[in-house]
Amino acid sequence: MTDVDIKQDAAEEPNRCHDCNKCQQACPLGALEQPYVLDREKCLSSLLQTEQLPESARSVMRNRVMDCEICQQACPWNARHIENPLPTETTIAFQNKIPAWEDFFYLANLVKLTEREYRETLGPLNTGIPYAIFHSNVLLAMEGLHNP
């Protein structure tokens, strides 16, 4: 695109974690064995995008069928951003949809989605998860809730 030297104009982001390890402790599959290093092969969010969900993931997925984000929710630094996200066009549009989705995100409703409905409804969320995997995850979650 260009052969011009591009200089970094932003200071390095400070370490906001210090000695906190809440994300590591919260991860149900131990995907954060060391600070700042995610083992994608153990990460539930990554595993939920695979055709063959390992038993280790099945035993902790509960009602999670598209992603996990437990580590992000456990992070004290993220808490303020989750509570008060930046008011971008995307976040505002997403927040405006939340009231209509309140009754939608229940396994009993998700299992009824056709592939077309899945694409139309969840496509804007850009999950990247094919319908067959999504539907399989919903069935596994329902099975797990009935057979703990």
Sequence and secondary structure as in RCSB ss.txt:
>XXXX:A:sequence
MTDVDIKQDAAEEPNRCHDCNKCQQACPLGALEQPYVLDREKCLSSLLQTEQLPESARSVMRNRVMDCEICQQAC
PWNARHIENPLPTETTIAFQNKIPAWEDFFYLANLVKLTEREYRETLGPLNTGIPYAIFHSNVLLAMEGLHNP
>XXXX:A:secstr
   S     S     S TT  HHHHH TT   SBTTB  TTT HHHHTTSSS  HHHHTT TT SS   HHHHH 
HHHHHHHHS    HHHHHHHHHHHHHTTT SHHHHTT  HHHHHHHHGGGT    HHHHHHHHHHHHHHHH  
